[in-house]
């Protein structure tokens, strides 16, 4: 069992979630309530990572993060480090491939809030900011939690993009799913099976947690 | 004459047509009635600042909206108390918290005092810790009212406040609102499609149709003297009829109206010249059965004969349509069942009704 790989995966997921949840909140809230030209295109673009083959997404990210790409060069200039074959690069890639997993549950969370509740808050004298904290966020909370769990779980499981952008550097970019692949390549089926079982356990716990949230929200709304 | 605490003038063609001019005095309850889609809710939302209408809104000395100078005070800064149709209570907060969020920043002790004051005023003390889904419809409405009153509003806006509760609760809540209204000093706007509700609660009623304010008057005056046939129909007046002014008799203070072969007598009304076509109404409850010439008693009445064409029983009374003089004209009225039984009134029989002269109201024919 490659505990270091699991730890790395968890760090990666947490780092991605820590950046993506606040940013996703703003995007999700805007998509839920604002009508602007090109809204469908923005939504389509955000959902693209869901259906693109990970290798395709990984290829573009590899090109963009490399010395020939603008993001890669910008990062190099700012932090004199590389976005490819590095943990930072994996975090950046995770932000992209997790976008739909973070934005969509939160968008649904915001969309489930009746407009009248926000208006009632405004008519009660609450500013936009206080309305967000006192009304919107608490009511969209199941969506935020779902976004967090999905981002974490999906990061643990992502393989194609991680392999393309990060390779398999021990302690730097070798995540749990890459480690499993390595073990299988080395015909070490025992270790692979063990790690697979751990991953299944974590994933199942995450999804079960989500359904529990969903059922609880369903009960709260059944009035 | 009380101060005009609220004055609203809205005028726009699109996207929602609005042509409204109204005032509401401090302590006055103005009912706004109209069918769904008539712009009632839009009017309320414009006053609250939730809808960007074109015009002016002034309230207790402050200008909230003045489109000509580009001024529009944001909704949070307009001191409105809004009661939403489904109450819009925050489901994740207790009744107490729902009210507390709307309190202006005050000291904790002050906050406590005001909340208990509001809960006592609305007879919901003891329910502070409940969540909205643990409250009945009537209790939810009262918590929502407490929240609307919490910020000490300059105007109270009620959007269909009784539509979300059952019939029995509705009666009770209406009586309570009538009582509460007497203790409030701000103008109150009540939007409703229920005419009985408006009639029972409002000091004046404004009739809205396709975004246009057609008439504003105290309930009794409005129902007796609608300004035209459209308003009369919106008010649910069944007897909206077309006739012709036959003659005026200033000496005897009378006007004669030709209708369905009859010459009907009414109080002198010289707004319409002899020979001009007019619409006229008579409230169903002013028709008297059986028709009797009451001139002996000094009252001026017109007796009209016809065939009972429709006869439906509703509880303790019957709804009747009388076809007059074999023509297409009908008079609608309702009578208590015991009167119908006594006078043998049922479908197909001949009957007479009396139309008191002072109950007939003439209106200009609409273009």
Interface residues (C-beta under 8 A of the other chain):
Chain A: X114 X116 X117 X119 X120 X121 X122 X123 X124 X125 X126 X127 X134 X135 X138 X139 X220 X223
Chain B: X48 X50 X75 X76 X80 X81 X82 X84 X85 X86 X88 X89 X90 X91 X92 X101 X102 X104 X132 X133 X147 X148 X150 X151
